[in-house]
Amino acid sequence: MTTPPPRTRVLIADDNRAVRLGMRLQLDTVADIVVVGEAGNGADALTAVRTERPDVVLMDLQMPGIDGIEATRRLSASDDGHRTAVIVMTSFAVDDYVRAALDAGAIGYLLKTHDSHRLVDAIRAASRGEAIVSSRMLAPVLREFARRGRIVDPHASSPALTPAELRVASLLARGFTRNEEIAARLHVSAHTVRSQLQSAMRKTGHSDRTQLALWAVRQRLDLEDV
């Protein structure tokens, strides 16, 4: 009999019990994810991480005592040998919070109401070490990644995109997130942009434009003229 693959272990840290319950109910239906604990503040979250050793923490920002930013910073600084990825789950679409979360070591930044449908995919991505960002926060996150120089080796091999696909990926990496915006810059139709983005995502192995945009930043496409 084959052994089932290990499930991704998730801890939910939020001071709102109803929010925690909603996330748990959503995740309890997913076969490859298991919720191993909940915490209502940063201090309890840190304790739960030590005892439950989750793969991913869904971290609220505004919590009593130790807030989500400080808790994330302490988790990132831990040297116990266990890697725990932190996805910030917040109601605040604020550039300063994005910068603080990334500084603290968060791998993702999602908005509770806007991105609830992406929660499962975000957890799976974080468990693989991939960044996940709300589409509403994509532009400031990309700017921050570029400013910090968080770029993977630009000489590493990458899929062969067509010049048109590279152009749309470049604009996406600069924070132009709407097809109509990209189309206007390139003087093509929005339908053409949509097709080129879908082709670029397929070639790079990404399932959404947020991941494609982050890939494009790592490839320094945001620095190229179109």
N, C-alpha and C positions, 0 to 999 in steps of 0.2 A: 504494500500500500504506500502510495506516495505521500510525503509530508507536505502539508500546505505551506505556502510561503509565509514568512512572518508578517504580521500586521503592523502598520505604522502606529506607534503609540503617541497619543495626543493628550496634552493637558490644557484645560480651558481656564484662563485667568481673567476674571471680570467681576467687578463689584456689584453688578446687576444680576440677581439670581434668575430673572426671567430670560435674560440674554444667554446665560450659561445653559439654561434648560433648552432653549431653542436650538443652540448649537449642538447640544448633546443629542437631542431628538433627530436632528438632521444627520449626524454622523453615525448614530447607532444603526442606521439602515445600510451602511456601507461595509461590505464584506472585508475589505483590506485595511480598515481603520478601526482602532479601538480607543475609546476615551478612558484613560487610566486615572483621571482625577480632575478635580475642580479647585479653584482658589478664588477668594474674594478680595485679595490684596496682594501686593508684591511680596511681602514677607512670607505669606503662606505659599505663594507660587514657588519661591526659592526652596522652601522646605520640601514641597511636593516634588520638585525636580530631583532633589537629592535622593528621595526615597523611591519614586516611581520611575525615574530615568526615562522620560518621554523622548521621542524623536523630534516632536514638534510641539511648541507652545503657542497657543493663540492668546496674545497678550493685549489687554486693554491698556490705554495710556493713563487715563484718569482714575486712579484707585487710591484709597486712603493709606497713609503711612508711606511705605515704599511704592512709588508710582511705577508705571510700566516701563518708562525709559530707564530708570535706575535699576529695576529688576533685570531688564535686558542687558544692561551694561555689566552687571555682576555675573550673569550667566555666561556672557561672552568672555569674561576674564577668568572664568573657572578653568582649572587645569586638572580636573579629575579624570580626564581621558575619555569622557563621554560627550559626544557632540549633540547639542540640542539646538535645532533651528527655531528662531522666533519669527512668527508672523504677527505684526501689529494689526489688531482689529479695533478700529476706532470710528467715532462719528465725526472726527475733525479732519476736514480737507484743508490743512494748513501747511504751507511750505516749510515753516520753521519746525513743525513737528516731524515732517519727513526727514529733514536734515538731522534732527536730534535722534530719531529712530535709527537711521543709517549709521550715525556716529556711534551709537550704543551697540551696534552689531546685528540689528534686525535684518533678516533676509527678505522680508516682504512687508508690504504696507497696503492694507485693504480697508475699505469703508463698509461698515456693518450693513447699512441698508442697501447700498448700491451694489455690493459684491457678494451677497450671501449665496448667490447661485454658483459662485466660483470657489467656494470654500473647499470642496473636496479636491478639485484640481490643484488648488493652491497648496494644500497639505501634501499631496503627492509630489508636487514640484519641489517644495521645501525639503522633503525627505531625501530628494536626489541632489540637494545642494543648489537648486536653481532659484533665482530671484523671481518674485511674483509681485506685481504692482497693480493697484487700481488704475483703470483707464483714466479716471478723473485726475489722478496724480501723476500720470505718465510724464508730462512735460517737465515738472520740477525735479522729478527723480532722475530723468535723463540728464538734465543740466547738472545735477549734483554729481552723478557718476562721471560725467565728462570733466567737471572741474577737479575732481579728486584724482583723475587719471586711473580709475579702476578699470583698466583695460587688459584683457587677456593678450598674450603675445600676438602682435599684429602680423607676424610672419607665419603663424600657424595656418595649416591648410584650411580652406573654407570652400563651401559649395560654389560651383560655377554659375553665378547668376548672370542673366543678360544685362546689358547696359540699362535697359528700361527698368528692370527689377532692382538694380542697384540704385537708380535714381529715386524710386519710390521708397526704398528702404532708408536711403540717406535722409529724405525729408521726414520720414517717420521718426528717425533717430533725433531729429532736431526739434521734435515736439509738435509736428503737424499731424494730428491724429485723425482728422476727418477726411474721408475720401474727396470731398468737394474742395477742401483746402489744397490737397496735393494736386488734384486735377487742375486747379486754377494756376498753380505755380508751374506746372509742366505743359499747360495748354493742351490737355487731353480730356477725355470724358471721365466722369466718375466711375463708369462701368469698366473702362480700361484700367483705371487705378485698382479697382477691386480685383480684377483678374490677375494683374501683376503682383499684387500683395499675396493673393492665394497661391500663386505659383512660387513666390519667394518663400512663403511659409512651408510649403511642401518640400522644397529643395533643402531648406535648412533644418527641417524636422521639428518645426514649432507649430503649436496648435492655435495660437492667437497672435494678434499684432503686437501685444505688449511684449511677449517673448521675442518676437522678431525685432522690435525696436531695441531691446537690450542687447541682442546679438549684434545689431548694426553698430551700436555704440562701442561694443568690445572690438569690432573690426575697424573702428575709427571712421566709419562712413559719415558720421555727423560732422566731420571736418572737411569733407570733400565738397567741391562745387558741383552743382547740377545745372 
